[in-house]
Amino acid sequence: MDVFSRTFLPAATEAGLAVQTVSRHMPVFRRCVGSGDATILVTRCSRPDRPVTGDYLLLLTHRRLVVTQQTRLLHRLRLHLNTELRELSNVTWSPDPRLHSVELAATAIDGIRERFLIRTNHPKQVWQLDALLNHAFRTRLRVPRERVLATIGDTPAPVRPGVFRPAVAR
């Protein structure tokens, strides 16, 4: 069993997802996520700006965010969002323990702002979810910094004799 399967199934069980739901969404997630990527979170969610469009299932791994949608009328699955975490910008989340929910928002690479509302059963789960999102988006993603290798006018470091040995051409 690969890393994704070993971590996805316990996360789905912890979220209280039915076996039928997990098995229905698994082929879509399998196509999007690599076998070596560990699952951080699997949960149901909704879209606060479009509450009647269907049910969503959110999968967060160390590298990707994948959201699938199941339509209400025909129960068809479709991939809503599949992106690497580093391609997301302006990622924010708002924990609300009074409403037992966390609103996650991010701007995808195509410039579309995505918003998802994740409901929990207990206020403690709100803070657990907040810690998971903090781990995924703040501690794991490093902002690329500009590195200066050399500047104009700098003298190169002196080369010690005997250190540099050119290869002999044959």
C-alpha positions as CSV (number, residue, x, y, z in Angstrom):
1,M,0.0,0.0,0.0
2,D,1.4,3.4,-1.0
3,V,1.7,6.5,1.2
4,F,-1.4,8.2,-0.2
5,S,-3.6,5.1,0.6
6,R,-2.1,4.7,4.0
7,T,-2.9,8.3,5.0
8,F,-6.1,8.9,3.0
9,L,-8.2,6.1,4.6
10,P,-7.5,7.1,8.2
11,A,-8.2,10.8,7.4
12,A,-11.5,9.9,5.7
13,T,-12.5,7.8,8.7
14,E,-11.6,10.6,11.1
15,A,-13.8,13.0,9.0
16,G,-16.7,10.6,9.4
17,L,-17.1,10.0,5.6
18,A,-19.1,7.0,4.5
19,V,-17.2,4.1,2.8
20,Q,-19.4,4.7,-0.3
21,T,-18.4,8.3,-0.5
22,V,-14.7,7.5,-0.1
23,S,-14.8,4.8,-2.8
24,R,-16.7,7.0,-5.2
25,H,-14.3,9.9,-4.9
26,M,-11.1,7.8,-4.7
27,P,-10.5,7.3,-8.5
28,V,-10.7,11.1,-9.0
29,F,-8.3,11.8,-6.2
30,R,-5.9,9.0,-7.4
31,R,-5.6,10.7,-10.8
32,C,-4.7,14.0,-9.2
33,V,-2.4,13.0,-6.3
34,G,0.8,11.1,-6.5
35,S,1.3,7.8,-4.6
36,G,4.0,9.3,-2.4
37,D,2.0,12.3,-1.3
38,A,0.6,12.1,2.3
39,T,-2.9,13.2,3.1
40,I,-3.3,16.0,5.6
41,L,-7.0,16.5,5.5
42,V,-10.1,15.0,3.8
43,T,-13.5,16.7,4.6
44,R,-16.8,17.7,3.2
45,C,-17.2,21.4,2.4
46,S,-19.6,23.8,0.7
47,R,-19.2,27.0,-1.2
48,P,-20.7,30.0,0.7
49,D,-21.2,31.9,-2.5
50,R,-23.0,29.0,-4.2
51,P,-24.9,26.9,-1.6
52,V,-27.1,24.9,-4.0
53,T,-24.5,23.7,-6.5
54,G,-23.9,20.3,-4.8
55,D,-21.7,18.6,-2.2
56,Y,-17.9,19.1,-2.3
57,L,-15.1,16.9,-0.9
58,L,-11.8,18.6,-0.2
59,L,-8.5,16.7,-0.1
60,L,-5.4,18.5,1.2
61,T,-2.0,16.8,0.9
62,H,1.5,18.1,1.5
63,R,1.7,19.2,-2.2
64,R,-1.8,19.5,-3.6
65,L,-5.3,20.8,-3.0
66,V,-8.0,18.8,-4.8
67,V,-11.7,19.5,-4.6
68,T,-14.4,17.3,-6.2
69,Q,-18.0,18.2,-6.6
70,Q,-21.0,15.8,-6.6
71,T,-24.1,17.3,-8.2
72,R,-27.3,17.0,-6.2
73,L,-29.7,15.9,-8.9
74,L,-27.7,13.3,-10.8
75,H,-25.0,12.6,-8.3
76,R,-22.3,13.0,-10.9
77,L,-18.7,13.6,-9.9
78,R,-16.6,16.3,-11.4
79,L,-13.2,17.8,-10.5
80,H,-13.7,21.3,-9.3
81,L,-10.1,22.2,-8.3
82,N,-6.8,20.5,-8.7
83,T,-3.7,22.6,-7.9
84,E,-0.4,22.5,-6.2
85,L,-0.2,24.4,-3.0
86,R,2.7,26.6,-4.3
87,E,0.4,27.7,-7.1
88,L,-2.1,29.1,-4.7
89,S,-1.9,32.7,-3.6
90,N,-3.5,34.8,-0.9
91,V,-4.5,31.8,1.1
92,T,-6.6,32.7,4.1
93,W,-8.8,30.9,6.6
94,S,-11.2,32.1,9.3
95,P,-12.0,29.8,12.2
96,D,-15.3,30.4,13.8
97,P,-15.8,28.2,16.9
98,R,-19.3,29.7,17.5
99,L,-20.6,28.4,14.2
100,H,-18.3,25.3,14.3
101,S,-16.8,26.2,10.9
102,V,-13.7,27.4,9.1
103,E,-13.9,29.4,5.9
104,L,-10.9,28.7,3.6
105,A,-10.2,31.0,0.7
106,A,-7.4,31.0,-1.9
107,T,-6.7,32.4,-5.3
108,A,-5.9,29.8,-8.0
109,I,-3.3,30.3,-10.7
110,D,-6.0,31.3,-13.2
111,G,-6.9,34.3,-10.9
112,I,-10.2,32.9,-9.6
113,R,-10.9,33.3,-5.9
114,E,-12.1,30.0,-4.4
115,R,-14.0,30.0,-1.1
116,F,-14.9,26.9,0.9
117,L,-16.8,26.5,4.1
118,I,-15.8,23.5,6.3
119,R,-18.2,22.6,9.1
120,T,-17.1,20.7,12.2
121,N,-19.1,18.9,14.9
122,H,-17.3,20.5,17.9
123,P,-15.4,23.8,18.6
124,K,-12.2,21.8,19.4
125,Q,-12.2,20.5,15.9
126,V,-12.2,24.1,14.6
127,W,-8.9,24.7,16.3
128,Q,-7.5,21.3,15.1
129,L,-8.5,22.3,11.5
130,D,-6.8,25.7,12.1
131,A,-3.6,24.0,13.1
132,L,-3.7,21.7,10.1
133,L,-4.2,24.6,7.7
134,N,-1.4,26.5,9.5
135,H,0.9,23.5,9.1
136,A,0.0,23.1,5.4
137,F,0.1,26.7,4.2
138,R,2.4,28.6,6.6
139,T,5.1,26.2,7.8
140,R,5.5,24.0,4.7
141,L,5.4,26.7,2.1
142,R,8.5,28.9,1.9
143,V,8.4,32.2,0.1
144,P,11.0,32.2,-2.6
145,R,13.6,34.8,-1.7
146,E,15.9,36.5,-4.1
147,R,19.4,35.2,-3.8
148,V,22.4,37.4,-4.8
149,L,25.1,35.3,-6.3
150,A,27.4,38.1,-7.3
151,T,27.2,41.8,-7.9
152,I,28.9,43.9,-10.5
153,G,32.2,45.3,-9.3
154,D,32.8,42.5,-6.8
155,T,36.2,40.9,-7.2
156,P,36.1,37.2,-7.4
157,A,37.3,35.2,-4.5
158,P,41.0,34.2,-4.9
159,V,41.5,30.7,-6.1
160,R,44.0,28.8,-4.1
161,P,46.6,26.9,-6.2
162,G,46.2,23.2,-6.3
163,V,42.4,23.3,-5.7
164,F,41.3,23.9,-9.3
165,R,42.2,21.0,-11.6
166,P,40.9,21.2,-15.1
167,A,39.9,18.0,-16.8
168,V,42.2,16.7,-19.4
169,A,40.6,16.6,-22.9
170,R,41.1,13.3,-24.8
